[in-house]
Amino acid sequence: MQNLYVGDIGDYVKFGILRALLPGYRLGVAWWLFPDENHNKDRGHIGYLNRPEVWRHFDPQLFDALDGIVLTGQRDVQALQRANILQGAIFASDLIPVDGPIVHRKQAWVEWFGNVQRVLEETNLVFVDPDNGLEPDRHNHGAAKSGKSVLISELRALARSGRCLIVYHHHTRRKGGHPSEIEHLPDRLRKCGFQTVDALRARPISPRVFFLLDAPTDIRRRAEQIATDWKGLITWHPDRRTGGDLTVNHPS
């Protein structure tokens, strides 16, 4: 996540999904907030707000809230939190440390991540929003921009019995295309201890995936309904090992 993206079409899809999943759960949001890259031209993608006849009906309250934030020009996560888009949610919103020598960055990262864990301690549904998504196969953990990805080991550290994780991932140019990536990444996650890995894939502008890790039955059913409600703009990809069975029980 970067502040400069706030209110774009990706946010509309992202928060539309979270708002449909969160009733009955204590949601925690780990923004994984990377400092704005001002050279980036991607802060556009807000043209959907000029087409309410096409987009607003999916979630009118959300649409109006994002429209108001963009109109004020205060596009940052604090504005999202003040708008109460995700009712009752708890936010870990500190910037990821990126400055200084690598040894100092690593220590700062340990402290930053420890704070994320403490802030979200009482939540049972956690959304992790890294700028790029899951770490690539060959990830340089010491690189200055490594914080744009979330490590699978960090997801394991956030996991606990009775807690479902939702993880944002921006599609890459992996060989085999996006279908291959939706198969490959869940395999990696299951090898690291997650029991089920479902996915919601959203295709407005640049395709992205939201992985649901160890989701309970009601969350999985809501996810399937989201795909129906968004009429092909979001598609549901249940864990292929379950054969689409939404009643899978997770170990306690």
Secondary structure, DSSP 8 states (H G I E B T S, - for coil): --GGGTTSHHHHHHHHHHHHH-TTS-EEEE--B----TT--TT---GGGG-HHHHGGG-HHHHHHHHHHHHHT--SHHHHHHTTSSTT-EEE--B----S-HHHHHHHHHHHHHHHHHHTTT-SEEEE--SSEE--SS--TTSTTGGGEE-HHHHHHH--TT-EEEEEEE----TTHHHHHHHHHHHHHHHTT-S-EEEEEE-SSS-EEEEEES--HHHHHHHHHHHHHTTTSEEEE--GGGTT-TT-----
